């Protein structure tokens, strides 16, 4: 267990270094946005877009729905960069950001499951399980849980991107 926590801390440090690289890309946009546009407002907005979009994506599944996911993802990158660059990080914003991320990932995977095939079903259940862990982390405020969750998340994400790549290649040659 001690090694899993240490590995989780290592993954967290790597993730932080990548995050600061993304912040430099978004810095010019953050500078021109008015002060009333806050990271929490962007997170709430993208969560609202997700809530409105997801039922439609279920009703009309097609690969063009993935574009909406990328718009949501853009706002995810923007709110995090803005929070760090403006020094406006909050516990609520960080927590809502993680929960919104999980549900947007689940929405994307459901769309992919409905349009591409059943190879995405495991990842839907995985993200649902991770969303449950995030809720438990938020309620208990136990940071150790996030270090335990981190290594498993990395492995599953690598496998997910492999499945997406193989599916895209199959679709291209079908």
N, C-alpha and C positions, 0 to 999 in steps of 0.2 A: 504494500500500500504506500509506503514511504517513497518508493521509486516512481510510482504513478504520479504522486503529488509533485515530486521534483521534475518529472518529465512535463507535467502540466505547466509548471512555472516556467520551464524553458520555452515551451510553445507560446506561452503568454508573452514572454520577452521578445520572441521573434515576431509575433503578431504586432506588438507595439512598435517595433522598428519599421515594419511595413506600413503601419497606420500613419506614421509621421511623414513618410514619403508621399502618401496620398494627400496629406494636408497641404504640402507644398503645391500640389497641382490645383487644389481648390482655393488657395489663398487669394488669388486675384478676384474670384467671384465673391468670396466672403467679404472682401473689402468694399465692394460696390453695393452690397445688399444693405437696405436701411436697418437701423438699430431695432425697429419693432419686429423684424423677422428674426426670431430666436430659434435656437436648435430644438427646443421642446415644441414650438409651433410647427416646425417642419416635420418632426416625428409624428405629431398628432395628425397633420395633414396627410402624410403618406399612409398612416394607419387607416384613416378615413377612406382614402382612395382604394386601399386594399379591401376594406370591408364592402365598398360599393362594387368593385371590380370582380371579386371572387365569385359571387353568385352568377354574374353574367358569364364568367369564364366556364363555370360548370354547365350553364345552359347552352352556350355556344362554344364548345371547345375546338380550338384550332391553333396552329402554331403561331399565328399572328398575335395571339394573346401574350406570347412571350415578350413582345415589345412593351406591353404595359408593365410587366415585371421589371424590365430594364429601366423604365422611368421611375418606378418605385425604388429600385436599387440606386439610381442616381441621387435621389433625395436622401437615401440612407447614407451614402458617402458624404453628401453635403452637410447633413445635420451633425455628423460626428466631427468632421473637419471644423465646422463653425464653432462647435462647443469647445474644442481644444484651442483653436486660434483666438477666440474671444474670451477664453477662460470662463465659460459659462456651463461647465459640466455640473450636473446634478444627479443625485441618486435616482430620482424619478425618471429623468431623461435617459440615463443609462439602462435602467430596468425596462422602461417602455421600448427603448430601441432594440434590446435583445429579444423581447417577446414579439415585437412587430417583425423583426428579422425572421424568427422561427416561423411565424404564420405566413409571411410572404414566401418563404422557401417551401412550405407545405403547399401553398396555392400553386406555385410554379410546378412542383412535382405532380400535383393532381392533374394539371393541364397536360403535362408531358405524358402522364399515365394514360389519360383519355385519348390523346392524339397519336402517341408513338407506340405505347405498349406496356405490358405488365412488368417490365424490368424495373420500373420505378416504384413499385408498391412497397418494397422493403424500406426505401428511403423516406416514403411518406410516414410509415410507422416509426422510423428512427427519429425523424424530426418532431413527430408528435410526442414521443418519449422525452426528447431533449427539451421541448417546450414545457412539459410537466416538471422536469428537473429545474428549469429556470424559474418557474412559479414557486417551487419549494425553496430555491435559493433566495428569491425575493422576500418570501415570508420569513424565512429563518435568518436571513442576512449572513449566511455561512459561506465565506469566500473559499473555504477548502473544497466545497462541492464543485466550484467552477474549475479548480485545478485538476480534480479527478475527471471531470467531464471532458476537458480539453484534449487529451491524447486520443480519446475515442472519436471525438469530432473530426480530428485531422484525418485519421484513417478512413472513416466513412466518407468524408468529402473527396479524398483521393479516389476511392472506388467509384463514387458517384460521377466524377468527371470522366473516369474511364468508361463508364456505362454510357454517358452522354456522347462521348466521342465515337464509341463503337456504333451506337444507334444512328448518329449522323452519317457515318460512313455507309452503313447498311441502307439508309434512306437515299443516299446519293447514288448508290449502285443498283437500287431496286427498279 
